[in-house]
Amino acid sequence: MEYQRKNGSLFNSPSTTAAAAIYSFNDKALNYLDSLTNKFGGPVPAMYPQNIYSQLCTVDALERTGISRIFMGEIRDILDTTYRCWLHNEEEVMLDIPTCAMAFRLLRTHGYDITSDEMAHFCEQSSFDDSIHGYLDDTKTLLELYKTSQIRFSREDLILENIGNWSAKQLKQQLLSNKLSTSARSEVEYVLKFPLHSTLDRLEHRRNIEQFKFKDSQVLKSRYCGSHSNKEILALAIDDFHSSQSVYQQELQYFESWVRQCRLDELKFARVMPLIVHFISTATMFAPELADARMALSQTSLLVTVYDDFFDCPETSREEKENYIALVEKWDNHVEIGFCSKDVEIMFYALVSSAKAMMVEADWTATKYIPSTMEEYMSNAEVSAAFGAFVCPPVYFLGPKLSEEDVKSKEYTQLLKLTNVIGRLLNDSQTYRKEILAGKVNGVLLRALTDGGDTSPESIEAAKKVVKCFAESSMVEMRKLVFSEGGPIPRPCKNRFWEMCKIVFYFYREDDAYLTPKEMMSSARAVILDPLQLTHSPSCLGTLSL
């Protein structure tokens, strides 16, 4: 009876409460049961009240399948209600582990001002073991807790760190037990392997659509959420994905035509195929109305890659590099390379800055100069990473126009700096072997020399871990900057920086994806070209009208 809630129930479960009432004759429990029979006049729900959890499940399903943008008003209403319950410490939200965890994750990622303090009662594994979820060894609740633990705004957030540590341990133990179903095992392995910041939205949407279960919300017997709405969600998601693919394919044809028009396909430096480059855009900016932003990012991505190769190539003379910089600086009419917006001058400024930083690195290589500190190295390497050129064009096609004051603001400067730092460090962590052989300075090499004084395999491996850890720490800071409300930069613009960081984590997860494009080609085809592999025939789902 220590779990009895204010409404008289145990876990909001009529059957559990009835079983307890048989033995205790507890007045509050009997009153709860009387209220249900009076309200429903017969059979009662398996769980009551269940409004918040059911609604959060719907929001989560809409986001996981890529159609949440269609229901932004309804989602905001649900989250506003959930936020009020959170502030008033309502039992329906705070005492139920999966409801609390999902509420925290969704509220925080949508910009609501909440702290992890309210999650402190789930900080220890005993909180799960002593619950009905622990008794049933509930995998879905553990997955929800683990995903929630990744929404950290500080490396010193011990509450979320502890939740992440023990929930991951429990999930790994479940994998070893061989008691999980095939689908559950696949989901656990995937979530443990891919942190939320290393996944790309459109790939995730495809995966979730193909693995969608009509009763995905039925976590326990007392967790019923009808399958009718899930069928409608799936039908709409399938239609949206197919419609989006037709748009992406038209854009790809235009992009390939632009590549030929600019004769970029003739350059030996253009080693990245247009399909992969356009995949970068479609995987993160998937809404049809973002076509201009996608095309700007695709064009810039290919240009920056070509320029990076141009400066990296030992056969390129210093005079050729200086001529290139002078050429870019003189560009004042960009129509001939396909740009049509007056706002893209900032991209060319970023290209010139990156090119000059690349020139500095080329000089370091030629003179065998090694920076004395990581600070000296990063002050130039951040700029040569060229992420300013990647991010800025799509930002200017999003609708919310940034003023000169906005671009000079502390928030914008920090967003750009963190993007450059994360990109450079992750790139260094996977390209250090190639760059050491080429005599180039690399963050991993420099860290090894700074920390251990040598370049032994042990020192290099230790330095790599330090570099990746710093990139992870920077990602935590980026997460807080993007998901927190306030500041001069609108959320859609901040999302572009966040998505670029996710792209970098995805591309440098295990190797340099530009050098091993097979997996990237597969991912690109999955988003742009390949039809969905559906378990359920779309015809059995019916049609929807909006």
C-alpha positions, 0 to 999 in steps of 0.5 A: 500500500506504500505505492497508493496514490492520491486518487486511491489507486495502485499504479493507476491500475484498476485490476491491481487496485482491486486485488489490493482492495480484496485484502485491505478493504482500503477506503481510498482504493474502494472509492477509486474503483467506485468512481470508475464503475460510476464513470464507465458504467461497465468495463473500465480501462486497463489504466486510468487515468492515462491521458498524459502517457497516451498523448506523449506516446502519440507525440513520440510516434509522430516525431519518430515517423517524421510527420510531427511538423504537420501537427505542431499546434496539437503537439504544443497543446499536449506539451503545454499540458504536460509542462503544467503537470510537471510544474505541479508535480502531478502523480500521473507524470512524476510517479510513473517511470516511462511517463516521467522519462518521456515527458522529460525528454520531449519537454526538454527537446522542445525548449521547456525550462526544466531541470533533471532534479525531478528525475532524481528519484530514478537516479538509482537502479533500485527505483526501477527494481522496486517498481512494477516495471522492474518486476516485469523486467520492462525493456521499453521502460529501460530504453526510455530511461536510457534515451532520456539520459542522453538529453544532458545540458551539462557534463556535471549532470550526475542525475542523468549520468547515473540513470544512463549508466545503470539503464545501459547496464540493465539493457546489456544484461538483458541482451546476455540473457537471451530472453529478448524477442528478435525485434526487442534485441534489435532495438536494444542493440541499435539504441546502445550503439547509436547515441541520439546525436549520431543519428540522422532524422530521415534515416531514423524515420525510414527505420521507424516506419518499416518497424512500426508496430500498431500496438507499440504503445502497449508497454504493459497490460496496463499500458493500452493505447488503441491501434486505430490512431497508430494505423492512421499515423503509419499510413500518413507517414508512408505517404509523406515519405514517398511524397518526399522521395519524389521531391528529393529525386527531382532535386537530385536531377537538378543538382547533378545538372548543376554539377555538370554545368559547373564542370565540377564532375571533371575535377579529379578532386570531386570525389564525393558523388552528388547522391551522397552530398544531397543525402546530407541535406535531405537527411536533416532538412526533409520538409518539402518547403525547405527545398531552397535550403537543401539545394544551398547546402548540397551545392556548398557541401560539394564546393567545400569538398572540392576546395578542401581536396584542392588545398590538400593535394601535394600537386597544387602549387602555392601560386595556384592556391593564392590565385584561387583565394583571389578568385573567390574574393573577387566574386560579386556575381554568383549566378553562374554557379547556381546561387540566386539569393543575395544573402549567400555572400556570407558563404563566400566570405566563409569560403575565403576564410576557410581557404586562407586557413587551409593555406596556413595548414599547407605552409605548416606541412611544407615547413614541417611546423608543429604548433606548440599547443592545441590552442594554437592549432585549433585557432586555425583548424576551426576555420579550416574545417569550413563548417561556416560555409556549410551551415550559413547558406541553408540558414538564410533560406529558412524564413527567419531572417538574421540581422547583422546584429544577430550574426554578431551576437554571442549566441551565433558566434558560439553556435558556429564555434562549437560546430567547427570544434566538433567537426574538426575534432571528429574529423581528426579522430578518424583521419590522423593516420592518413594525415600523419603519413602526409606530414600534416598536423592533426589534433590527435597527433598534437595531443599525443605529443603534448601529453606523452611526448611521443607518437607510439600506438599507445599514445596515439590511441590515448590521444584519440580518446581525449579528442573524442571526449572533448568533442562529446563535451562540446556536443553537450554544450551545443545541445543546451544552446540549441534546445534552450529558449531565448536568445536572438537566434530563432530555433529553426536556425539553431537547428541547422547547427545541431543537424550539422553536428549530427551529420559529422558524428554520423560521418565519422562514427567509425571511419572517414565516410568520405574515404569509405563511401559504400555505407554512405551510398547505401544510406543516401539511396535509402533516403532518396531512391529506395522504396520502403520495405513494409511489413504491412501493405499500405492498402490494408491501412486505408487512406487519410484525408486532411 
